[in-house]
Amino acid sequence: DDYIFGSQQWLDPEKGELYQMSYSLSDSMERIKNPFCEVSCKIIKRKIDEGNMEEVWKGKFSDYMHDILVNNSRQYCVACELGMFVDNKNNIIPSKVLVLDLKNKKQWIISRFIVAAHAQFDPNDQNIVYFSSHNFQFKHSNIFKALWNASYDIDFRGPASVYKYKLTENGPEEIAVFTEPDLFRLTNVHVFNHRGQKILAAIGSPNFIFIADAENMKLIRKFEIHNNTGLFGKTQCRVGTISPSPDGEKLYVQTNNSFQIIDIASKKAEFVK
């Protein structure tokens, strides 16, 4: 029916339901000509065992629907756009975030972030959500350079940031922003508990890890990741994604040339493969 899937989905493990995003292909083709074109979208909920589908939401949003998640109370659903469209002055058009109040049948769209892409709910308060704003564009990469670096070229438009919002029945309320002058790209961000403190861990290009206090959104420390293998000792790498261990003590780090386990307290690599 002209609709194709977005790039992410979210599984409700308790109810066995899969939340999926989809958008109009014909509207998406039109948006290539006009970056301000509105795109018809749907969010559907599918019972995995039974195959039954329910339309959760339908409206105008985006064809670059990159992330979707629902909080533990199943009241709020958020979907993020990975935009990077530019206007006629070559300025990035801010990405949009869709916030749905599933219980009260309300919706809001936030156009605050340059390349939104990802979100995460707070581990202690599921009405708090964090949005990453990347502030970069992909560039056309020379194929040989891309293969050599195991990465693609990026045009940074300024520092990245993480926005902290509280979701209320009257709409999303911005609480705080975390950013640093040398925080670039920010592929993903995680908020979790570490030794009694709620912290935020974020990536900064090319090989930095930023640790911030998730309550006041202020920097605690940053450190570099290296590939300390091979003939030449430590070499700089590019960090792709990170994920915290279940106990909040370690960071699992994937780079363009290694997989590492980093102890958060000591900042030391305990495992490099």
Solvent accessible surface area in square Angstrom, and as a share of the most:
residue,aa,sasa,rsa
1,D,142,0.74
2,D,68,0.35
3,Y,50,0.19
4,I,69,0.35
5,F,117,0.49
6,G,16,0.15
7,S,76,0.49
8,Q,73,0.33
9,Q,103,0.46
10,W,49,0.17
11,L,84,0.42
12,D,0,0.00
13,P,101,0.63
14,E,149,0.67
15,K,111,0.47
16,G,25,0.24
17,E,14,0.06
18,L,27,0.14
19,Y,8,0.03
20,Q,16,0.07
21,M,1,0.00
22,S,8,0.05
23,Y,29,0.11
24,S,5,0.03
25,L,72,0.36
26,S,63,0.41
27,D,32,0.16
28,S,11,0.07
29,M,103,0.46
30,E,77,0.35
31,R,13,0.05
32,I,124,0.63
33,K,151,0.64
34,N,68,0.35
35,P,31,0.19
36,F,131,0.54
37,C,28,0.17
38,E,108,0.49
39,V,0,0.00
40,S,23,0.15
41,C,0,0.00
42,K,32,0.13
43,I,0,0.00
44,I,22,0.11
45,K,40,0.17
46,R,70,0.25
47,K,70,0.30
48,I,91,0.46
49,D,141,0.73
50,E,116,0.52
51,G,42,0.40
52,N,89,0.46
53,M,112,0.50
54,E,96,0.43
55,E,94,0.42
56,V,39,0.22
57,W,23,0.08
58,K,113,0.48
59,G,23,0.22
60,K,100,0.42
61,F,2,0.01
62,S,0,0.00
63,D,7,0.04
64,Y,103,0.39
65,M,2,0.01
66,H,40,0.18
67,D,20,0.10
68,I,4,0.02
69,L,22,0.11
70,V,6,0.03
71,N,1,0.00
72,N,104,0.53
73,S,57,0.37
74,R,42,0.15
75,Q,24,0.11
76,Y,4,0.01
77,C,0,0.00
78,V,0,0.00
79,A,0,0.00
80,C,0,0.00
81,E,2,0.01
82,L,37,0.18
83,G,8,0.07
84,M,31,0.14
85,F,36,0.15
86,V,47,0.27
87,D,40,0.20
88,N,151,0.77
89,K,157,0.67
90,N,92,0.47
91,N,76,0.39
92,I,16,0.08
93,I,30,0.15
94,P,56,0.35
95,S,1,0.00
96,K,47,0.20
97,V,0,0.00
98,L,1,0.00
99,V,0,0.00
100,L,7,0.03
101,D,1,0.01
102,L,33,0.16
103,K,127,0.54
104,N,63,0.32
105,K,173,0.73
106,K,86,0.37
107,Q,90,0.40
108,W,57,0.20
109,I,75,0.38
110,I,20,0.10
111,S,67,0.44
112,R,113,0.41
113,F,1,0.00
114,I,46,0.24
115,V,0,0.00
116,A,0,0.00
117,A,1,0.00
118,H,41,0.18
119,A,12,0.09
120,Q,46,0.20
121,F,13,0.06
122,D,0,0.00
123,P,59,0.37
124,N,97,0.50
125,D,53,0.27
126,Q,42,0.19
127,N,54,0.28
128,I,14,0.07
129,V,0,0.00
130,Y,0,0.00
131,F,0,0.00
132,S,0,0.00
133,S,6,0.04
134,H,6,0.03
135,N,26,0.13
136,F,5,0.02
137,Q,30,0.13
138,F,93,0.39
139,K,108,0.46
140,H,192,0.86
141,S,40,0.26
142,N,87,0.45
143,I,108,0.55
144,F,156,0.65
145,K,101,0.43
146,A,23,0.18
147,L,129,0.64
148,W,220,0.77
149,N,37,0.19
150,A,58,0.45
151,S,23,0.15
152,Y,94,0.36
153,D,33,0.17
154,I,34,0.17
155,D,52,0.27
156,F,78,0.32
157,R,80,0.29
158,G,18,0.18
159,P,60,0.38
160,A,0,0.00
161,S,13,0.09
162,V,0,0.00
163,Y,23,0.09
164,K,12,0.05
165,Y,13,0.05
166,K,74,0.31
167,L,3,0.02
168,T,28,0.16
169,E,100,0.45
170,N,137,0.70
171,G,5,0.05
172,P,30,0.19
173,E,91,0.41
174,E,73,0.33
175,I,86,0.44
176,A,26,0.20
177,V,55,0.32
178,F,2,0.01
179,T,64,0.37
180,E,41,0.18
181,P,109,0.68
182,D,52,0.27
183,L,0,0.00
184,F,57,0.24
185,R,34,0.12
186,L,0,0.00
187,T,22,0.13
188,N,23,0.12
189,V,8,0.05
190,H,39,0.18
191,V,3,0.02
192,F,20,0.08
193,N,69,0.36
194,H,16,0.07
195,R,159,0.58
196,G,86,0.83
197,Q,72,0.32
198,K,20,0.08
199,I,2,0.01
200,L,0,0.00
201,A,0,0.00
202,A,0,0.00
203,I,1,0.01
204,G,0,0.00
205,S,21,0.13
206,P,39,0.25
207,N,0,0.00
208,F,44,0.18
209,I,0,0.00
210,F,1,0.00
211,I,1,0.01
212,A,0,0.00
213,D,25,0.13
214,A,0,0.00
215,E,105,0.47
216,N,80,0.41
217,M,4,0.02
218,K,132,0.56
219,L,66,0.33
220,I,68,0.34
221,R,66,0.24
222,K,76,0.32
223,F,18,0.07
224,E,79,0.35
225,I,4,0.02
226,H,55,0.25
227,N,9,0.05
228,N,68,0.35
229,T,77,0.45
230,G,67,0.65
231,L,172,0.86
232,F,171,0.71
233,G,37,0.35
234,K,138,0.59
235,T,55,0.32
236,Q,121,0.54
237,C,3,0.02
238,R,95,0.35
239,V,5,0.03
240,G,17,0.16
241,T,62,0.36
242,I,5,0.02
243,S,48,0.31
244,P,29,0.18
245,S,9,0.06
246,P,138,0.87
247,D,95,0.49
248,G,2,0.02
249,E,40,0.18
250,K,51,0.22
251,L,0,0.00
252,Y,77,0.29
253,V,0,0.00
254,Q,81,0.36
255,T,7,0.04
256,N,38,0.19
257,N,107,0.55
258,S,15,0.10
259,F,85,0.35
260,Q,1,0.00
261,I,42,0.21
262,I,3,0.02
263,D,15,0.08
264,I,0,0.00
265,A,42,0.32
266,S,50,0.32
267,K,91,0.39
268,K,140,0.59
269,A,42,0.33
270,E,104,0.46
271,F,94,0.39
272,V,36,0.21
273,K,168,0.71
